[in-house]
Amino acid sequence: MNSVRAARFAAAYALLRAAADVADHWIQSDHQAQTKGQHDHTEGQSSAAGHRACAAHVASYTATQGAVLLAGGAVLGLRLRPAPVAAALALSAVTHYIADRREPLRRVADATGKANFVRLADHGMNGAYALDQAWHHAFETAAALIVSA
């Protein structure tokens, strides 16, 4: 039974991760990418626009993950149960929204001693993006664990 669960976890993680990259880098619109982190202190922009853009991005992101997970699960013959899949997608969606609003993740970085790294934007490196991706990978792992339970 453990080998079946391990295989389900590995497949779910691979499917969620691949779908996340596609959703973040191909499906997300330029407008969503540029607007989703806006807050009241962003010059000339409203926080409402940022919330709307982020919500739209997370909706397409979650739909992509769900479609890939269900289609891939069917192809691989995984027995995915609806409740764990829904819980996993909800976890992925909520944590993705938090990270993509930018300010919450920046605050986490500041609180954990990564204030300089999150603002790094030279030497071919973007610290905010690297921390964003690490956050997503961690929660996609948790989501895959939920799916495989």
Stockholm file with secondary structure:
# STOCKHOLM 1.0

chainA/1-149         MNSVRAARFAAAYALLRAAADVADHWIQSDHQAQTKGQHDHTEGQSSAAGHRACAAHVASYTATQGAVLLAGGAVLGLRLRPAPVAAALALSAVTHYIADRREPLRRVADATGKANFVRLADHGMNGAYALDQAWHHAFETAAALIVSA
#=GR chainA/1-149 SS CHHHHHHHHHHHHHHHHHHHHHIIIIISCHHHHHHTTCCTTSTTCCHHHHHHHHHHHHHHHHHHHHHHHHHHHHHHTCCCCHHHHHHHHHHHHHHHHHHHTSHHHHHHHHHTTCHHHHTCCCTTCCHHHHHHHHHHHHHHHHHHHHHHC
#=GC SS_cons         CHHHHHHHHHHHHHHHHHHHHHIIIIISCHHHHHHTTCCTTSTTCCHHHHHHHHHHHHHHHHHHHHHHHHHHHHHHTCCCCHHHHHHHHHHHHHHHHHHHTSHHHHHHHHHTTCHHHHTCCCTTCCHHHHHHHHHHHHHHHHHHHHHHC
//
